[in-house]
Amino acid sequence: MKLSPNQMNKIAAEVLKEVSATDKLDVHFGTDKFKSVIINVLKQNMEAEKVLDQSVNDMMETLEKQNPGGFEHYKMFPLLKKKLAEQQGFVL
């Protein structure tokens, strides 16, 4: 999934709002730092998903070479991505 910086800021603000409302976590280092941490986690997750997508594309290229015209990309990509994500413990 791709997120714009504005979307990441909105998500971080919403997470901070929810966490603050529960009184289960006290943010000692400030809200701006907490938002920054959330945004960094989102960025890391998006980078990991890019790597996963590239792995799926590589697998599909190999499969297509072995079976020309044997499958449809738009159907296989999500299936392979889901399977590979499960194997790697990656949550989509």
Distance bins in CASP14 RR format, pairs under 12 A and 6 or more apart:
PFRMAT RR
TARGET T0000
AUTHOR 0000-0000-0000
RMODE 2
METHOD distances of the structure
MODEL  1
1 7 0 0 0 0 1 0 0 0 0 0 0
1 8 0 0 0 0 0 1 0 0 0 0 0
1 11 0 0 0 0 0 1 0 0 0 0 0
1 42 0 0 0 0 1 0 0 0 0 0 0
1 45 0 0 0 0 1 0 0 0 0 0 0
1 46 1 0 0 1 0 0 0 0 0 0 0
1 47 0 0 0 0 0 1 0 0 0 0 0
1 48 0 0 0 0 0 1 0 0 0 0 0
1 49 1 0 0 1 0 0 0 0 0 0 0
1 50 0 0 0 0 0 1 0 0 0 0 0
1 52 0 0 0 0 0 1 0 0 0 0 0
1 53 0 0 0 0 0 1 0 0 0 0 0
1 81 0 0 0 0 0 1 0 0 0 0 0
1 91 0 0 0 0 0 1 0 0 0 0 0
1 92 0 0 0 0 1 0 0 0 0 0 0
2 8 0 0 0 0 0 1 0 0 0 0 0
2 42 0 0 0 0 0 1 0 0 0 0 0
2 43 0 0 0 0 0 1 0 0 0 0 0
2 45 0 0 0 0 0 1 0 0 0 0 0
2 46 1 0 0 1 0 0 0 0 0 0 0
2 47 0 0 0 0 0 1 0 0 0 0 0
2 49 0 0 0 0 1 0 0 0 0 0 0
2 50 0 0 0 0 1 0 0 0 0 0 0
2 53 0 0 0 0 0 1 0 0 0 0 0
3 9 0 0 0 0 1 0 0 0 0 0 0
3 10 0 0 0 0 1 0 0 0 0 0 0
3 11 1 0 0 1 0 0 0 0 0 0 0
3 12 0 0 0 0 0 1 0 0 0 0 0
3 38 0 0 0 0 0 1 0 0 0 0 0
3 39 0 0 0 0 1 0 0 0 0 0 0
3 41 0 0 0 0 0 1 0 0 0 0 0
3 42 1 0 0 1 0 0 0 0 0 0 0
3 43 0 0 0 0 1 0 0 0 0 0 0
3 45 0 0 0 0 1 0 0 0 0 0 0
3 46 1 0 0 1 0 0 0 0 0 0 0
3 47 0 0 0 0 0 1 0 0 0 0 0
3 49 0 0 0 0 0 1 0 0 0 0 0
4 10 0 0 0 0 1 0 0 0 0 0 0
4 11 0 0 0 0 0 1 0 0 0 0 0
4 39 0 0 0 0 0 1 0 0 0 0 0
4 42 0 0 0 0 0 1 0 0 0 0 0
4 43 0 0 0 0 0 1 0 0 0 0 0
4 46 0 0 0 0 0 1 0 0 0 0 0
5 11 0 0 0 0 0 1 0 0 0 0 0
5 12 0 0 0 0 0 1 0 0 0 0 0
5 35 0 0 0 0 0 1 0 0 0 0 0
5 39 0 0 0 0 1 0 0 0 0 0 0
5 42 0 0 0 0 0 1 0 0 0 0 0
5 43 0 0 0 0 1 0 0 0 0 0 0
5 46 0 0 0 0 0 1 0 0 0 0 0
6 12 0 0 0 0 0 1 0 0 0 0 0
6 13 0 0 0 0 0 1 0 0 0 0 0
6 39 0 0 0 0 0 1 0 0 0 0 0
7 13 0 0 0 0 0 1 0 0 0 0 0
7 14 0 0 0 0 0 1 0 0 0 0 0
7 39 0 0 0 0 0 1 0 0 0 0 0
7 42 0 0 0 0 1 0 0 0 0 0 0
7 43 0 0 0 0 0 1 0 0 0 0 0
7 46 0 0 0 0 0 1 0 0 0 0 0
8 14 0 0 0 0 0 1 0 0 0 0 0
8 15 0 0 0 0 0 1 0 0 0 0 0
8 35 0 0 0 0 1 0 0 0 0 0 0
8 36 0 0 0 0 0 1 0 0 0 0 0
8 37 0 0 0 0 0 1 0 0 0 0 0
8 38 1 0 0 1 0 0 0 0 0 0 0
8 39 1 0 1 0 0 0 0 0 0 0 0
8 40 0 0 0 0 1 0 0 0 0 0 0
8 41 0 0 0 0 1 0 0 0 0 0 0
8 42 1 0 1 0 0 0 0 0 0 0 0
8 43 1 0 0 1 0 0 0 0 0 0 0
8 44 0 0 0 0 0 1 0 0 0 0 0
8 45 0 0 0 0 0 1 0 0 0 0 0
8 46 0 0 0 0 1 0 0 0 0 0 0
9 15 0 0 0 0 0 1 0 0 0 0 0
9 16 0 0 0 0 0 1 0 0 0 0 0
9 32 0 0 0 0 0 1 0 0 0 0 0
9 35 1 0 0 1 0 0 0 0 0 0 0
9 36 0 0 0 0 0 1 0 0 0 0 0
9 38 0 0 0 0 1 0 0 0 0 0 0
9 39 1 0 0 1 0 0 0 0 0 0 0
9 42 0 0 0 0 1 0 0 0 0 0 0
10 16 0 0 0 0 0 1 0 0 0 0 0
10 17 0 0 0 0 0 1 0 0 0 0 0
10 35 0 0 0 0 0 1 0 0 0 0 0
10 38 0 0 0 0 0 1 0 0 0 0 0
10 39 0 0 0 0 0 1 0 0 0 0 0
10 42 0 0 0 0 0 1 0 0 0 0 0
11 17 0 0 0 0 0 1 0 0 0 0 0
11 18 0 0 0 0 0 1 0 0 0 0 0
11 35 0 0 0 0 1 0 0 0 0 0 0
11 38 1 0 0 1 0 0 0 0 0 0 0
11 39 0 0 0 0 1 0 0 0 0 0 0
11 41 0 0 0 0 0 1 0 0 0 0 0
11 42 1 0 0 1 0 0 0 0 0 0 0
11 43 0 0 0 0 0 1 0 0 0 0 0
11 45 0 0 0 0 0 1 0 0 0 0 0
11 46 0 0 0 0 0 1 0 0 0 0 0
12 18 0 0 0 0 0 1 0 0 0 0 0
12 19 0 0 0 0 0 1 0 0 0 0 0
12 31 0 0 0 0 1 0 0 0 0 0 0
12 32 0 0 0 0 1 0 0 0 0 0 0
12 33 0 0 0 0 0 1 0 0 0 0 0
12 34 1 0 0 1 0 0 0 0 0 0 0
12 35 1 0 1 0 0 0 0 0 0 0 0
12 36 1 0 0 1 0 0 0 0 0 0 0
12 37 0 0 0 0 1 0 0 0 0 0 0
12 38 1 0 1 0 0 0 0 0 0 0 0
12 39 1 0 1 0 0 0 0 0 0 0 0
12 40 0 0 0 0 1 0 0 0 0 0 0
12 41 0 0 0 0 1 0 0 0 0 0 0
12 42 1 0 0 1 0 0 0 0 0 0 0
12 43 0 0 0 0 0 1 0 0 0 0 0
13 19 0 0 0 0 0 1 0 0 0 0 0
13 20 0 0 0 0 0 1 0 0 0 0 0
13 31 0 0 0 0 1 0 0 0 0 0 0
13 32 0 0 0 0 0 1 0 0 0 0 0
13 34 0 0 0 0 0 1 0 0 0 0 0
13 35 1 0 0 1 0 0 0 0 0 0 0
13 36 0 0 0 0 0 1 0 0 0 0 0
13 38 0 0 0 0 1 0 0 0 0 0 0
13 39 0 0 0 0 0 1 0 0 0 0 0
14 20 0 0 0 0 0 1 0 0 0 0 0
14 21 0 0 0 0 0 1 0 0 0 0 0
14 35 0 0 0 0 0 1 0 0 0 0 0
14 38 0 0 0 0 1 0 0 0 0 0 0
14 42 0 0 0 0 0 1 0 0 0 0 0
15 21 0 0 0 0 0 1 0 0 0 0 0
15 22 0 0 0 0 0 1 0 0 0 0 0
15 25 0 0 0 0 0 1 0 0 0 0 0
15 27 0 0 0 0 0 1 0 0 0 0 0
15 31 0 0 0 0 0 1 0 0 0 0 0
15 34 0 0 0 0 1 0 0 0 0 0 0
15 35 0 0 0 0 1 0 0 0 0 0 0
15 37 0 0 0 0 1 0 0 0 0 0 0
15 38 1 0 1 0 0 0 0 0 0 0 0
15 39 0 0 0 0 0 1 0 0 0 0 0
15 41 0 0 0 0 1 0 0 0 0 0 0
15 42 0 0 0 0 1 0 0 0 0 0 0
16 22 0 0 0 0 0 1 0 0 0 0 0
16 25 0 0 0 0 1 0 0 0 0 0 0
16 27 1 0 0 1 0 0 0 0 0 0 0
16 30 0 0 0 0 1 0 0 0 0 0 0
16 31 1 0 1 0 0 0 0 0 0 0 0
16 32 0 0 0 0 1 0 0 0 0 0 0
16 33 0 0 0 0 0 1 0 0 0 0 0
16 34 1 0 1 0 0 0 0 0 0 0 0
16 35 1 0 1 0 0 0 0 0 0 0 0
16 36 0 0 0 0 0 1 0 0 0 0 0
16 37 0 0 0 0 1 0 0 0 0 0 0
16 38 1 0 0 1 0 0 0 0 0 0 0
16 39 0 0 0 0 0 1 0 0 0 0 0
17 27 0 0 0 0 0 1 0 0 0 0 0
17 31 0 0 0 0 1 0 0 0 0 0 0
17 34 0 0 0 0 0 1 0 0 0 0 0
17 35 0 0 0 0 0 1 0 0 0 0 0
17 38 0 0 0 0 0 1 0 0 0 0 0
18 24 0 0 0 0 0 1 0 0 0 0 0
18 25 0 0 0 0 1 0 0 0 0 0 0
18 34 0 0 0 0 0 1 0 0 0 0 0
18 38 0 0 0 0 0 1 0 0 0 0 0
19 25 1 0 1 0 0 0 0 0 0 0 0
19 26 0 0 0 0 1 0 0 0 0 0 0
19 27 1 0 0 1 0 0 0 0 0 0 0
19 30 0 0 0 0 0 1 0 0 0 0 0
19 31 0 0 0 0 0 1 0 0 0 0 0
19 34 1 0 0 1 0 0 0 0 0 0 0
19 35 0 0 0 0 0 1 0 0 0 0 0
19 37 0 0 0 0 0 1 0 0 0 0 0
19 38 0 0 0 0 1 0 0 0 0 0 0
20 26 0 0 0 0 1 0 0 0 0 0 0
20 27 1 0 0 1 0 0 0 0 0 0 0
20 30 0 0 0 0 0 1 0 0 0 0 0
20 31 0 0 0 0 1 0 0 0 0 0 0
20 34 0 0 0 0 1 0 0 0 0 0 0
20 35 0 0 0 0 0 1 0 0 0 0 0
25 31 0 0 0 0 0 1 0 0 0 0 0
25 34 0 0 0 0 1 0 0 0 0 0 0
25 37 0 0 0 0 0 1 0 0 0 0 0
26 34 0 0 0 0 0 1 0 0 0 0 0
27 33 1 0 0 1 0 0 0 0 0 0 0
27 34 1 0 1 0 0 0 0 0 0 0 0
27 35 0 0 0 0 1 0 0 0 0 0 0
27 36 0 0 0 0 0 1 0 0 0 0 0
27 37 0 0 0 0 1 0 0 0 0 0 0
27 38 0 0 0 0 0 1 0 0 0 0 0
28 34 0 0 0 0 1 0 0 0 0 0 0
29 35 0 0 0 0 0 1 0 0 0 0 0
29 36 0 0 0 0 1 0 0 0 0 0 0
29 37 0 0 0 0 1 0 0 0 0 0 0
30 36 0 0 0 0 1 0 0 0 0 0 0
30 37 0 0 0 0 0 1 0 0 0 0 0
31 37 0 0 0 0 0 1 0 0 0 0 0
31 38 0 0 0 0 0 1 0 0 0 0 0
32 38 0 0 0 0 0 1 0 0 0 0 0
32 39 0 0 0 0 0 1 0 0 0 0 0
33 39 0 0 0 0 0 1 0 0 0 0 0
33 40 0 0 0 0 0 1 0 0 0 0 0
34 40 0 0 0 0 0 1 0 0 0 0 0
34 41 0 0 0 0 0 1 0 0 0 0 0
35 41 0 0 0 0 0 1 0 0 0 0 0
35 42 0 0 0 0 0 1 0 0 0 0 0
36 42 0 0 0 0 0 1 0 0 0 0 0
36 43 0 0 0 0 0 1 0 0 0 0 0
37 43 0 0 0 0 0 1 0 0 0 0 0
37 44 0 0 0 0 0 1 0 0 0 0 0
38 44 0 0 0 0 0 1 0 0 0 0 0
38 45 0 0 0 0 0 1 0 0 0 0 0
39 45 0 0 0 0 0 1 0 0 0 0 0
39 46 0 0 0 0 0 1 0 0 0 0 0
40 46 0 0 0 0 0 1 0 0 0 0 0
40 47 0 0 0 0 0 1 0 0 0 0 0
41 47 0 0 0 0 0 1 0 0 0 0 0
41 48 0 0 0 0 0 1 0 0 0 0 0
42 48 0 0 0 0 0 1 0 0 0 0 0
42 49 0 0 0 0 0 1 0 0 0 0 0
43 49 0 0 0 0 0 1 0 0 0 0 0
43 50 0 0 0 0 0 1 0 0 0 0 0
44 50 0 0 0 0 0 1 0 0 0 0 0
44 51 0 0 0 0 0 1 0 0 0 0 0
44 90 0 0 0 0 0 1 0 0 0 0 0
45 51 0 0 0 0 0 1 0 0 0 0 0
45 52 0 0 0 0 0 1 0 0 0 0 0
45 85 0 0 0 0 0 1 0 0 0 0 0
45 90 0 0 0 0 1 0 0 0 0 0 0
45 91 0 0 0 0 1 0 0 0 0 0 0
45 92 0 0 0 0 0 1 0 0 0 0 0
46 52 0 0 0 0 0 1 0 0 0 0 0
46 53 0 0 0 0 0 1 0 0 0 0 0
46 90 0 0 0 0 0 1 0 0 0 0 0
46 92 0 0 0 0 0 1 0 0 0 0 0
47 53 0 0 0 0 0 1 0 0 0 0 0
47 54 0 0 0 0 0 1 0 0 0 0 0
47 90 0 0 0 0 0 1 0 0 0 0 0
48 54 0 0 0 0 0 1 0 0 0 0 0
48 55 0 0 0 0 0 1 0 0 0 0 0
48 84 0 0 0 0 0 1 0 0 0 0 0
48 85 0 0 0 0 1 0 0 0 0 0 0
48 88 0 0 0 0 1 0 0 0 0 0 0
48 89 0 0 0 0 0 1 0 0 0 0 0
48 90 1 0 0 1 0 0 0 0 0 0 0
48 91 0 0 0 0 0 1 0 0 0 0 0
48 92 0 0 0 0 0 1 0 0 0 0 0
49 55 0 0 0 0 0 1 0 0 0 0 0
49 56 0 0 0 0 0 1 0 0 0 0 0
49 81 0 0 0 0 1 0 0 0 0 0 0
49 84 0 0 0 0 0 1 0 0 0 0 0
49 85 0 0 0 0 1 0 0 0 0 0 0
49 88 0 0 0 0 0 1 0 0 0 0 0
49 90 1 0 0 1 0 0 0 0 0 0 0
49 91 0 0 0 0 0 1 0 0 0 0 0
49 92 1 0 0 1 0 0 0 0 0 0 0
50 56 0 0 0 0 0 1 0 0 0 0 0
50 57 0 0 0 0 0 1 0 0 0 0 0
50 81 0 0 0 0 0 1 0 0 0 0 0
50 90 0 0 0 0 0 1 0 0 0 0 0
51 57 0 0 0 0 0 1 0 0 0 0 0
51 58 0 0 0 0 0 1 0 0 0 0 0
51 81 0 0 0 0 0 1 0 0 0 0 0
51 84 0 0 0 0 0 1 0 0 0 0 0
51 85 0 0 0 0 0 1 0 0 0 0 0
51 88 0 0 0 0 1 0 0 0 0 0 0
51 90 0 0 0 0 1 0 0 0 0 0 0
52 58 0 0 0 0 0 1 0 0 0 0 0
52 59 0 0 0 0 0 1 0 0 0 0 0
52 77 0 0 0 0 0 1 0 0 0 0 0
52 78 0 0 0 0 0 1 0 0 0 0 0
52 80 0 0 0 0 1 0 0 0 0 0 0
52 81 1 0 0 1 0 0 0 0 0 0 0
52 82 0 0 0 0 0 1 0 0 0 0 0
52 83 0 0 0 0 0 1 0 0 0 0 0
52 84 1 0 0 1 0 0 0 0 0 0 0
52 85 1 0 0 1 0 0 0 0 0 0 0
52 86 0 0 0 0 0 1 0 0 0 0 0
52 87 0 0 0 0 0 1 0 0 0 0 0
52 88 1 0 0 1 0 0 0 0 0 0 0
52 89 0 0 0 0 0 1 0 0 0 0 0
52 90 1 0 1 0 0 0 0 0 0 0 0
52 91 0 0 0 0 0 1 0 0 0 0 0
52 92 0 0 0 0 1 0 0 0 0 0 0
53 59 0 0 0 0 0 1 0 0 0 0 0
53 60 0 0 0 0 0 1 0 0 0 0 0
53 77 0 0 0 0 1 0 0 0 0 0 0
53 78 0 0 0 0 0 1 0 0 0 0 0
53 80 0 0 0 0 0 1 0 0 0 0 0
53 81 1 0 0 1 0 0 0 0 0 0 0
53 84 0 0 0 0 1 0 0 0 0 0 0
53 85 0 0 0 0 0 1 0 0 0 0 0
53 90 0 0 0 0 0 1 0 0 0 0 0
53 92 0 0 0 0 0 1 0 0 0 0 0
54 60 0 0 0 0 0 1 0 0 0 0 0
54 61 0 0 0 0 0 1 0 0 0 0 0
54 77 0 0 0 0 0 1 0 0 0 0 0
54 81 0 0 0 0 0 1 0 0 0 0 0
54 84 0 0 0 0 0 1 0 0 0 0 0
55 61 0 0 0 0 0 1 0 0 0 0 0
55 62 0 0 0 0 0 1 0 0 0 0 0
55 77 0 0 0 0 0 1 0 0 0 0 0
55 80 0 0 0 0 1 0 0 0 0 0 0
55 81 0 0 0 0 1 0 0 0 0 0 0
55 83 0 0 0 0 0 1 0 0 0 0 0
55 84 1 0 0 1 0 0 0 0 0 0 0
55 85 0 0 0 0 1 0 0 0 0 0 0
55 87 0 0 0 0 0 1 0 0 0 0 0
55 88 0 0 0 0 1 0 0 0 0 0 0
55 90 0 0 0 0 0 1 0 0 0 0 0
56 62 0 0 0 0 0 1 0 0 0 0 0
56 63 0 0 0 0 0 1 0 0 0 0 0
56 73 0 0 0 0 0 1 0 0 0 0 0
56 76 0 0 0 0 1 0 0 0 0 0 0
56 77 1 0 0 1 0 0 0 0 0 0 0
56 78 0 0 0 0 1 0 0 0 0 0 0
56 79 0 0 0 0 1 0 0 0 0 0 0
56 80 1 0 1 0 0 0 0 0 0 0 0
56 81 1 0 1 0 0 0 0 0 0 0 0
56 82 0 0 0 0 1 0 0 0 0 0 0
56 83 0 0 0 0 1 0 0 0 0 0 0
56 84 1 0 1 0 0 0 0 0 0 0 0
56 85 0 0 0 0 1 0 0 0 0 0 0
56 87 0 0 0 0 0 1 0 0 0 0 0
56 88 0 0 0 0 0 1 0 0 0 0 0
56 90 0 0 0 0 0 1 0 0 0 0 0
56 92 0 0 0 0 0 1 0 0 0 0 0
57 63 0 0 0 0 0 1 0 0 0 0 0
57 64 0 0 0 0 0 1 0 0 0 0 0
57 73 0 0 0 0 1 0 0 0 0 0 0
57 76 0 0 0 0 0 1 0 0 0 0 0
57 77 1 0 0 1 0 0 0 0 0 0 0
57 80 0 0 0 0 1 0 0 0 0 0 0
57 81 0 0 0 0 1 0 0 0 0 0 0
57 84 0 0 0 0 0 1 0 0 0 0 0
58 64 0 0 0 0 0 1 0 0 0 0 0
58 65 0 0 0 0 0 1 0 0 0 0 0
58 77 0 0 0 0 0 1 0 0 0 0 0
58 80 0 0 0 0 0 1 0 0 0 0 0
58 81 0 0 0 0 0 1 0 0 0 0 0
58 84 0 0 0 0 0 1 0 0 0 0 0
59 65 0 0 0 0 0 1 0 0 0 0 0
59 66 0 0 0 0 0 1 0 0 0 0 0
59 71 0 0 0 0 0 1 0 0 0 0 0
59 73 0 0 0 0 0 1 0 0 0 0 0
59 76 0 0 0 0 1 0 0 0 0 0 0
59 77 0 0 0 0 1 0 0 0 0 0 0
59 79 0 0 0 0 0 1 0 0 0 0 0
59 80 1 0 1 0 0 0 0 0 0 0 0
59 81 0 0 0 0 1 0 0 0 0 0 0
59 83 0 0 0 0 1 0 0 0 0 0 0
59 84 1 0 0 1 0 0 0 0 0 0 0
59 87 0 0 0 0 0 1 0 0 0 0 0
60 66 0 0 0 0 0 1 0 0 0 0 0
60 67 0 0 0 0 0 1 0 0 0 0 0
60 69 0 0 0 0 0 1 0 0 0 0 0
60 70 0 0 0 0 0 1 0 0 0 0 0
60 71 0 0 0 0 1 0 0 0 0 0 0
60 72 0 0 0 0 0 1 0 0 0 0 0
60 73 1 0 0 1 0 0 0 0 0 0 0
60 74 0 0 0 0 0 1 0 0 0 0 0
60 75 0 0 0 0 0 1 0 0 0 0 0
60 76 1 0 0 1 0 0 0 0 0 0 0
60 77 1 0 0 1 0 0 0 0 0 0 0
60 78 0 0 0 0 0 1 0 0 0 0 0
60 79 0 0 0 0 0 1 0 0 0 0 0
60 80 1 0 0 1 0 0 0 0 0 0 0
60 81 0 0 0 0 1 0 0 0 0 0 0
60 84 0 0 0 0 0 1 0 0 0 0 0
61 67 0 0 0 0 0 1 0 0 0 0 0
61 68 0 0 0 0 0 1 0 0 0 0 0
61 71 0 0 0 0 0 1 0 0 0 0 0
61 73 0 0 0 0 0 1 0 0 0 0 0
61 76 0 0 0 0 0 1 0 0 0 0 0
61 77 0 0 0 0 0 1 0 0 0 0 0
61 80 0 0 0 0 0 1 0 0 0 0 0
62 68 0 0 0 0 0 1 0 0 0 0 0
62 71 0 0 0 0 0 1 0 0 0 0 0
62 76 0 0 0 0 0 1 0 0 0 0 0
62 80 0 0 0 0 0 1 0 0 0 0 0
63 69 0 0 0 0 1 0 0 0 0 0 0
63 70 0 0 0 0 1 0 0 0 0 0 0
63 71 1 0 0 1 0 0 0 0 0 0 0
63 72 0 0 0 0 0 1 0 0 0 0 0
63 73 0 0 0 0 0 1 0 0 0 0 0
63 76 1 0 0 1 0 0 0 0 0 0 0
63 77 0 0 0 0 0 1 0 0 0 0 0
63 79 0 0 0 0 0 1 0 0 0 0 0
63 80 0 0 0 0 1 0 0 0 0 0 0
64 70 1 0 0 1 0 0 0 0 0 0 0
64 71 1 0 0 1 0 0 0 0 0 0 0
64 72 0 0 0 0 0 1 0 0 0 0 0
64 73 0 0 0 0 1 0 0 0 0 0 0
64 76 0 0 0 0 1 0 0 0 0 0 0
64 77 0 0 0 0 0 1 0 0 0 0 0
64 80 0 0 0 0 0 1 0 0 0 0 0
67 76 0 0 0 0 0 1 0 0 0 0 0
69 76 0 0 0 0 0 1 0 0 0 0 0
70 76 0 0 0 0 1 0 0 0 0 0 0
71 77 0 0 0 0 1 0 0 0 0 0 0
71 79 0 0 0 0 1 0 0 0 0 0 0
71 80 0 0 0 0 1 0 0 0 0 0 0
72 78 0 0 0 0 0 1 0 0 0 0 0
72 79 0 0 0 0 0 1 0 0 0 0 0
73 79 0 0 0 0 0 1 0 0 0 0 0
73 80 0 0 0 0 0 1 0 0 0 0 0
73 81 0 0 0 0 0 1 0 0 0 0 0
74 80 0 0 0 0 0 1 0 0 0 0 0
74 81 0 0 0 0 0 1 0 0 0 0 0
75 81 0 0 0 0 0 1 0 0 0 0 0
75 82 0 0 0 0 0 1 0 0 0 0 0
76 82 0 0 0 0 0 1 0 0 0 0 0
76 83 0 0 0 0 0 1 0 0 0 0 0
76 84 0 0 0 0 0 1 0 0 0 0 0
77 83 0 0 0 0 0 1 0 0 0 0 0
77 84 0 0 0 0 0 1 0 0 0 0 0
78 84 0 0 0 0 0 1 0 0 0 0 0
78 85 0 0 0 0 0 1 0 0 0 0 0
78 92 0 0 0 0 1 0 0 0 0 0 0
79 85 0 0 0 0 0 1 0 0 0 0 0
79 86 0 0 0 0 0 1 0 0 0 0 0
80 86 0 0 0 0 0 1 0 0 0 0 0
80 87 0 0 0 0 0 1 0 0 0 0 0
81 87 0 0 0 0 0 1 0 0 0 0 0
81 88 0 0 0 0 0 1 0 0 0 0 0
81 90 0 0 0 0 1 0 0 0 0 0 0
81 92 1 0 0 1 0 0 0 0 0 0 0
82 88 0 0 0 0 0 1 0 0 0 0 0
82 89 0 0 0 0 0 1 0 0 0 0 0
82 90 0 0 0 0 1 0 0 0 0 0 0
82 91 0 0 0 0 0 1 0 0 0 0 0
82 92 1 0 0 1 0 0 0 0 0 0 0
83 89 0 0 0 0 0 1 0 0 0 0 0
83 90 0 0 0 0 0 1 0 0 0 0 0
83 92 0 0 0 0 0 1 0 0 0 0 0
84 90 1 0 0 1 0 0 0 0 0 0 0
84 92 0 0 0 0 0 1 0 0 0 0 0
85 91 1 0 0 1 0 0 0 0 0 0 0
85 92 1 0 1 0 0 0 0 0 0 0 0
86 92 0 0 0 0 1 0 0 0 0 0 0
END
